[in-house]
Amino acid sequence: MTVASVAVATDSAESAAGRKRIVVASVVALVVLAAAGIGGFLIWKNSQDTQMRNAAIAASASKAAAEKAAADAEADRVRRERAKRAAAVKDVDASINTLAEKQASEGLFEGG
């Protein structure tokens, strides 16, 4: 074997090894990029899910607060209506007693 043929064989072996290293490095880089992309997607998805969950909780709390405020307003309306009715009953009772006392004093009927 001549020096030139040994040099060509060595260059050929080195270039094949170099190509193999490039292929391996490319595959490793693709795997790393894919893993980073998947990881980034999962982080983004988790963030989106958390935002959606928080928005749903806030909406639910807001709805519950509105329902409680409506129930409290209705309870206040009922209390006011009952107080008006109680006052009206007292007024009617006092009016009846006044009229009865007046008629009794005028001798229209005898109270017993």
Residue pairs with C-beta under 8 A, 6 or more apart in sequence:
100 111
103 109
104 110
104 111
